[in-house]
């Protein structure tokens, strides 16, 4: 299934302005805004956080499946897809990130 088809099946995130990703110490690692170019990542990361409670290595592996053809492109072109690169790094380093939802006002 393509990434676009997958996104249609995942929970909507129109209520979110974005997500904040935090390390084990609570430090902010990254933020993903719900805007063109990043909205799909908000959908994927939010879904993973709902399923797994955080973005663990197992959640990251599932995320790579959800990103479908974009995950292959990210592996072939490191740096082109930072939100996918982050998932690959979590698996490689066996790390987990917590996710905080930032609600739209």
ZADO-1210 file (C-alpha; in nm, 4 decimals, padded with zeros to 6 digits):
<atoms>
<atom x="00.0000" y="00.0000" z="00.0000" code="UNK" pos="1"/>
<atom x="00.1277" y="00.3467" z="-00.0821" code="UNK" pos="2"/>
<atom x="00.1927" y="00.6117" z="00.1804" code="UNK" pos="3"/>
<atom x="-00.0987" y="00.8213" z="00.0514" code="UNK" pos="4"/>
<atom x="-00.3351" y="00.5240" z="00.0823" code="UNK" pos="5"/>
<atom x="-00.2055" y="00.4458" z="00.4305" code="UNK" pos="6"/>
<atom x="-00.2639" y="00.8033" z="00.5486" code="UNK" pos="7"/>
<atom x="-00.6309" y="00.7785" z="00.4503" code="UNK" pos="8"/>
<atom x="-00.6733" y="00.4874" z="00.6929" code="UNK" pos="9"/>
<atom x="-00.5029" y="00.6477" z="00.9949" code="UNK" pos="10"/>
<atom x="-00.6757" y="00.8710" z="01.2529" code="UNK" pos="11"/>
<atom x="-00.7146" y="01.2358" z="01.1516" code="UNK" pos="12"/>
<atom x="-00.5058" y="01.5027" z="01.3248" code="UNK" pos="13"/>
<atom x="-00.6849" y="01.8265" z="01.2347" code="UNK" pos="14"/>
<atom x="-00.7105" y="01.8977" z="01.6093" code="UNK" pos="15"/>
<atom x="-00.3296" y="01.9084" z="01.6370" code="UNK" pos="16"/>
<atom x="-00.0956" y="02.1970" z="01.5589" code="UNK" pos="17"/>
<atom x="00.1893" y="01.9473" z="01.5809" code="UNK" pos="18"/>
<atom x="00.3873" y="01.7131" z="01.8009" code="UNK" pos="19"/>
<atom x="00.6855" y="01.7594" z="02.0307" code="UNK" pos="20"/>
<atom x="00.9288" y="01.4683" z="02.0603" code="UNK" pos="21"/>
<atom x="01.1161" y="01.4287" z="02.3878" code="UNK" pos="22"/>
<atom x="01.4037" y="01.2098" z="02.5016" code="UNK" pos="23"/>
<atom x="01.4088" y="00.9992" z="02.8198" code="UNK" pos="24"/>
<atom x="01.5124" y="01.3022" z="03.0262" code="UNK" pos="25"/>
<atom x="01.2205" y="01.5105" z="02.8969" code="UNK" pos="26"/>
<atom x="01.4363" y="01.7263" z="02.6725" code="UNK" pos="27"/>
<atom x="01.2841" y="01.8364" z="02.3438" code="UNK" pos="28"/>
<atom x="01.4484" y="01.6515" z="02.0551" code="UNK" pos="29"/>
<atom x="01.2296" y="01.7766" z="01.7708" code="UNK" pos="30"/>
<atom x="00.8936" y="01.9148" z="01.6774" code="UNK" pos="31"/>
<atom x="00.6779" y="01.8247" z="01.3803" code="UNK" pos="32"/>
<atom x="00.4264" y="02.0852" z="01.2671" code="UNK" pos="33"/>
<atom x="00.0920" y="02.0017" z="01.1149" code="UNK" pos="34"/>
<atom x="00.1579" y="02.1894" z="00.7910" code="UNK" pos="35"/>
<atom x="00.2175" y="02.0916" z="00.4286" code="UNK" pos="36"/>
<atom x="00.5296" y="01.8782" z="00.3985" code="UNK" pos="37"/>
<atom x="00.5068" y="01.7559" z="00.7583" code="UNK" pos="38"/>
<atom x="00.1369" y="01.6775" z="00.8068" code="UNK" pos="39"/>
<atom x="00.1813" y="01.3135" z="00.7021" code="UNK" pos="40"/>
<atom x="00.4512" y="01.2712" z="00.9639" code="UNK" pos="41"/>
<atom x="00.2196" y="01.4165" z="01.2297" code="UNK" pos="42"/>
<atom x="-00.0365" y="01.1534" z="01.1301" code="UNK" pos="43"/>
<atom x="00.2181" y="00.8684" z="01.1436" code="UNK" pos="44"/>
<atom x="00.3940" y="00.9725" z="01.4658" code="UNK" pos="45"/>
<atom x="00.0627" y="01.0437" z="01.6404" code="UNK" pos="46"/>
<atom x="-00.0712" y="00.7029" z="01.5372" code="UNK" pos="47"/>
<atom x="00.2447" y="00.5294" z="01.6603" code="UNK" pos="48"/>
<atom x="00.2270" y="00.7123" z="01.9932" code="UNK" pos="49"/>
<atom x="-00.1349" y="00.6049" z="02.0351" code="UNK" pos="50"/>
<atom x="-00.0543" y="00.2414" z="01.9554" code="UNK" pos="51"/>
<atom x="00.2739" y="00.2066" z="02.1441" code="UNK" pos="52"/>
<atom x="00.2598" y="00.4849" z="02.4049" code="UNK" pos="53"/>
<atom x="00.5859" y="00.6302" z="02.2692" code="UNK" pos="54"/>
<atom x="00.8101" y="00.5994" z="01.9639" code="UNK" pos="55"/>
<atom x="01.0063" y="00.2910" z="02.0677" code="UNK" pos="56"/>
<atom x="01.2217" y="00.0849" z="01.8312" code="UNK" pos="57"/>
<atom x="00.9201" y="-00.1408" z="01.7682" code="UNK" pos="58"/>
<atom x="00.7013" y="00.1613" z="01.6975" code="UNK" pos="59"/>
<atom x="00.9714" y="00.3015" z="01.4688" code="UNK" pos="60"/>
<atom x="00.9802" y="-00.0248" z="01.2718" code="UNK" pos="61"/>
<atom x="00.6030" y="-00.0042" z="01.2272" code="UNK" pos="62"/>
<atom x="00.6437" y="00.3591" z="01.1234" code="UNK" pos="63"/>
<atom x="00.8860" y="00.2600" z="00.8476" code="UNK" pos="64"/>
<atom x="00.6211" y="00.0194" z="00.7173" code="UNK" pos="65"/>
<atom x="00.3617" y="00.2987" z="00.7211" code="UNK" pos="66"/>
<atom x="00.5907" y="00.5380" z="00.5328" code="UNK" pos="67"/>
<atom x="00.6052" y="00.2717" z="00.2577" code="UNK" pos="68"/>
<atom x="00.7859" y="00.4001" z="-00.0528" code="UNK" pos="69"/>
<atom x="00.9161" y="00.7060" z="00.1344" code="UNK" pos="70"/>
<atom x="01.1077" y="00.4802" z="00.3756" code="UNK" pos="71"/>
<atom x="01.2898" y="00.3237" z="00.0814" code="UNK" pos="72"/>
<atom x="01.3716" y="00.6707" z="-00.0530" code="UNK" pos="73"/>
<atom x="01.4950" y="00.7793" z="00.2912" code="UNK" pos="74"/>
<atom x="01.7290" y="00.4800" z="00.3148" code="UNK" pos="75"/>
<atom x="01.8662" y="00.5567" z="-00.0321" code="UNK" pos="76"/>
<atom x="01.8962" y="00.9315" z="00.0384" code="UNK" pos="77"/>
<atom x="01.9896" y="00.9994" z="00.4022" code="UNK" pos="78"/>
<atom x="01.8891" y="01.3507" z="00.5082" code="UNK" pos="79"/>
<atom x="01.6081" y="01.3839" z="00.2530" code="UNK" pos="80"/>
<atom x="01.3367" y="01.2681" z="00.4967" code="UNK" pos="81"/>
<atom x="01.4391" y="01.3728" z="00.8493" code="UNK" pos="82"/>
<atom x="01.1286" y="01.2335" z="01.0194" code="UNK" pos="83"/>
<atom x="01.1946" y="00.8929" z="00.8646" code="UNK" pos="84"/>
<atom x="01.5682" y="00.9187" z="00.9346" code="UNK" pos="85"/>
<atom x="01.4759" y="00.9725" z="01.3005" code="UNK" pos="86"/>
<atom x="01.2854" y="00.6412" z="01.3071" code="UNK" pos="87"/>
<atom x="01.5795" y="00.4584" z="01.1501" code="UNK" pos="88"/>
<atom x="01.8085" y="00.6120" z="01.4137" code="UNK" pos="89"/>
<atom x="01.5808" y="00.5058" z="01.6995" code="UNK" pos="90"/>
<atom x="01.5983" y="00.1469" z="01.5796" code="UNK" pos="91"/>
<atom x="01.9768" y="00.1591" z="01.5335" code="UNK" pos="92"/>
<atom x="02.0369" y="00.3160" z="01.8772" code="UNK" pos="93"/>
<atom x="01.7573" y="00.1256" z="02.0564" code="UNK" pos="94"/>
<atom x="01.6139" y="00.4542" z="02.1826" code="UNK" pos="95"/>
<atom x="01.2611" y="00.5698" z="02.2614" code="UNK" pos="96"/>
<atom x="01.1061" y="00.9147" z="02.2278" code="UNK" pos="97"/>
<atom x="00.7996" y="01.0378" z="02.4119" code="UNK" pos="98"/>
<atom x="00.5386" y="01.2293" z="02.2149" code="UNK" pos="99"/>
<atom x="00.3512" y="01.5354" z="02.3375" code="UNK" pos="100"/>
<atom x="00.0549" y="01.6528" z="02.1339" code="UNK" pos="101"/>
<atom x="00.0329" y="02.0270" z="02.0650" code="UNK" pos="102"/>
<atom x="-00.3334" y="02.1089" z="02.0198" code="UNK" pos="103"/>
<atom x="-00.4583" y="02.3603" z="01.7650" code="UNK" pos="104"/>
<atom x="-00.6368" y="02.6584" z="01.9150" code="UNK" pos="105"/>
</atoms>
